[in-house]
Amino acid sequence: MTVSLASGTSIQARLAIGADGRNSICRIAAGIDVDSRACPQTALALNFRHTRPHHNVSTEFHTETGPFTLVPLPGLRCGLVCVVDRRQAEDLNLLDDAALAEEVERRSHSILGTITVEPGRGAFPLEVATARSFAARRVALVGEAAHVIPPIGAQGLNLGLRDAATIAELVATARRVGGDVGAEALLAAYDRRRRSDVASRTLAVDLLNRSLLTDFLPFQGLRGLGLYLIDQIGPLRRALMREGIAPSSNAPRLMRGEAL
Ligand SMILES: Cc1cc2nc3c(=O)[nH]c(=O)nc-3n(C[C@H](O)[C@H](O)[C@H](O)COP(=O)(O)OP(=O)(O)OC[C@H]3O[C@@H](n4cnc5c(N)ncnc54)[C@H](O)[C@@H]3O)c2cc1C
């Protein structure tokens, strides 16, 4: 396959790894379609400084429009991912830094003390999207080029890392025996190995998101009961955390800490 660069030069290779995000031109070039659905929410993301220590604990408030997640950074700093409906996102984005800091402090119930918002914020409309194939025509897709999920439960980047570790393993194995690293069989194996991990995470995150948005009481009750049990039962909580970072089944060698 041939990649034409903006500089006018071109590169020929047996395999291109498309890690170029949700609007991937590699995916388009490979002729791979995507099944996608927009969610009715936008994630507002920013960093802020605060006066009380976070003790390296990430705190997530579940609101009617989605999670409000505080992610600890080194020192007295945190990242914020605030998932709200489109209208609220526009209103919040119109606030200046001082007014936004007050609003973040209110929504975080002041658990981190006084907040000062740092310059630079991003607004990300949420969507769920999965490529119909994760590889075709000498292109393998990794990360959001292959799958996009709402930022709930911190799964997106982890999925992308497992994609990268899996294609690296398949390519290293093919090279060791002098095989074609872009062969159809290798691309098919990559798609097979990533499909269930991506499908199960996408389903779980989508269901959790829908359970936040629904007014249907039994669904809300089930979610509440689930979160209560996770909070109360230590081994269950730790197992879920382990599974969230690295699934126990079919993990690529790099994710198990082994060499390629
Ligand atoms: C608000 C928010 C919070 C999130 N929080 C979490 C979290 O807590 N945990 C988690 O695991 N995941 C989280 N995610 C998901 C995570 O950010 C994504 O899964 C991850 O960034 C995807 O990485 P990527 O490399 O596939 O795509 P991107 O991060 O989009 O990177 C693609 C890169 O390709 C470049 N590119 C695109 N086209 C071209 C081109 N033609 N030429 C050259 N370069 C190009 C882009 O400039 C970009 O740098 C969050 C996402 C959002 C929106």
The ligand as an SDF file (V2000), in Angstrom:
LIG
                    3D

 53 58  0  0  0  0  0  0  0  0999 V2000
  -13.6900   13.9910   27.2670 C   0  0  0  0  0  0  0  0  0  0  0  0
  -13.0550   12.6510   27.0920 C   0  0  0  0  0  0  0  0  0  0  0  0
  -12.5680   11.9530   28.1980 C   0  0  0  0  0  0  0  0  0  0  0  0
  -11.9850   10.6900   28.0660 C   0  0  0  0  0  0  0  0  0  0  0  0
  -11.5470   10.0280   29.1780 N   0  0  0  0  0  0  0  0  0  0  0  0
  -10.9940    8.7980   29.0440 C   0  0  0  0  0  0  0  0  0  0  0  0
  -10.5050    8.0840   30.1900 C   0  0  0  0  0  0  0  0  0  0  0  0
  -10.5990    8.5580   31.3180 O   0  0  0  0  0  0  0  0  0  0  0  0
   -9.9460    6.8690   30.0000 N   0  0  0  0  0  0  0  0  0  0  0  0
   -9.8470    6.2950   28.7530 C   0  0  0  0  0  0  0  0  0  0  0  0
   -9.3400    5.1650   28.6440 O   0  0  0  0  0  0  0  0  0  0  0  0
  -10.2820    6.9440   27.6600 N   0  0  0  0  0  0  0  0  0  0  0  0
  -10.8510    8.1780   27.7800 C   0  0  0  0  0  0  0  0  0  0  0  0
  -11.2990    8.8490   26.6670 N   0  0  0  0  0  0  0  0  0  0  0  0
  -11.1290    8.2260   25.3660 C   0  0  0  0  0  0  0  0  0  0  0  0
   -9.7250    8.4890   24.8280 C   0  0  0  0  0  0  0  0  0  0  0  0
   -9.4440    9.8670   24.8820 O   0  0  0  0  0  0  0  0  0  0  0  0
   -9.6600    7.9790   23.3980 C   0  0  0  0  0  0  0  0  0  0  0  0
  -10.0040    6.6120   23.3980 O   0  0  0  0  0  0  0  0  0  0  0  0
   -8.2560    8.1360   22.8410 C   0  0  0  0  0  0  0  0  0  0  0  0
   -7.8200    9.4660   22.8860 O   0  0  0  0  0  0  0  0  0  0  0  0
   -8.2680    7.6680   21.3970 C   0  0  0  0  0  0  0  0  0  0  0  0
   -6.9620    7.7320   20.9410 O   0  0  0  0  0  0  0  0  0  0  0  0
   -6.6450    7.6750   19.4180 P   0  0  0  0  0  0  0  0  0  0  0  0
   -5.1470    7.7760   19.3280 O   0  0  0  0  0  0  0  0  0  0  0  0
   -7.3390    6.5300   18.7840 O   0  0  0  0  0  0  0  0  0  0  0  0
   -7.3360    8.9800   18.7770 O   0  0  0  0  0  0  0  0  0  0  0  0
   -6.9660   10.5070   19.0090 P   0  0  0  0  0  0  0  0  0  0  0  0
   -6.6390   10.7730   20.4280 O   0  0  0  0  0  0  0  0  0  0  0  0
   -8.0860   11.2720   18.3600 O   0  0  0  0  0  0  0  0  0  0  0  0
   -5.6250   10.6970   18.1680 O   0  0  0  0  0  0  0  0  0  0  0  0
   -5.6210   10.6500   16.7540 C   0  0  0  0  0  0  0  0  0  0  0  0
   -4.4350   11.4820   16.2930 C   0  0  0  0  0  0  0  0  0  0  0  0
   -4.2920   11.3420   14.8760 O   0  0  0  0  0  0  0  0  0  0  0  0
   -3.9810   12.6010   14.3470 C   0  0  0  0  0  0  0  0  0  0  0  0
   -4.3960   12.6340   12.9430 N   0  0  0  0  0  0  0  0  0  0  0  0
   -5.6360   12.4670   12.4470 C   0  0  0  0  0  0  0  0  0  0  0  0
   -5.6280   12.5520   11.1110 N   0  0  0  0  0  0  0  0  0  0  0  0
   -4.3390   12.7730   10.7500 C   0  0  0  0  0  0  0  0  0  0  0  0
   -3.6670   12.9520    9.4960 C   0  0  0  0  0  0  0  0  0  0  0  0
   -4.3390   12.9190    8.3560 N   0  0  0  0  0  0  0  0  0  0  0  0
   -2.3410   13.1510    9.5020 N   0  0  0  0  0  0  0  0  0  0  0  0
   -1.6540   13.1770   10.6650 C   0  0  0  0  0  0  0  0  0  0  0  0
   -2.2230   13.0120   11.8740 N   0  0  0  0  0  0  0  0  0  0  0  0
   -3.5480   12.8220   11.9150 C   0  0  0  0  0  0  0  0  0  0  0  0
   -4.7590   13.5950   15.2220 C   0  0  0  0  0  0  0  0  0  0  0  0
   -4.1830   14.8790   15.1340 O   0  0  0  0  0  0  0  0  0  0  0  0
   -4.5720   12.9600   16.6020 C   0  0  0  0  0  0  0  0  0  0  0  0
   -3.4200   13.4120   17.2360 O   0  0  0  0  0  0  0  0  0  0  0  0
  -11.8810   10.1020   26.7830 C   0  0  0  0  0  0  0  0  0  0  0  0
  -12.3680   10.8070   25.6600 C   0  0  0  0  0  0  0  0  0  0  0  0
  -12.9610   12.0560   25.8050 C   0  0  0  0  0  0  0  0  0  0  0  0
  -13.4840   12.7870   24.5960 C   0  0  0  0  0  0  0  0  0  0  0  0
  1  2  1  0
  2  3  1  0
  2 52  2  0
  3  4  2  0
  4  5  1  0
  4 50  1  0
  5  6  2  0
  6  7  1  0
  6 13  1  0
  7  8  2  0
  7  9  1  0
  9 10  1  0
 10 11  2  0
 10 12  1  0
 12 13  2  0
 13 14  1  0
 14 15  1  0
 14 50  1  0
 15 16  1  0
 16 17  1  0
 16 18  1  0
 18 19  1  0
 18 20  1  0
 20 21  1  0
 20 22  1  0
 22 23  1  0
 23 24  1  0
 24 25  2  0
 24 26  1  0
 24 27  1  0
 27 28  1  0
 28 29  2  0
 28 30  1  0
 28 31  1  0
 31 32  1  0
 32 33  1  0
 33 34  1  0
 33 48  1  0
 34 35  1  0
 35 36  1  0
 35 46  1  0
 36 37  1  0
 36 45  1  0
 37 38  2  0
 38 39  1  0
 39 40  1  0
 39 45  2  0
 40 41  1  0
 40 42  2  0
 42 43  1  0
 43 44  2  0
 44 45  1  0
 46 47  1  0
 46 48  1  0
 48 49  1  0
 50 51  2  0
 51 52  1  0
 52 53  1  0
M  END
$$$$
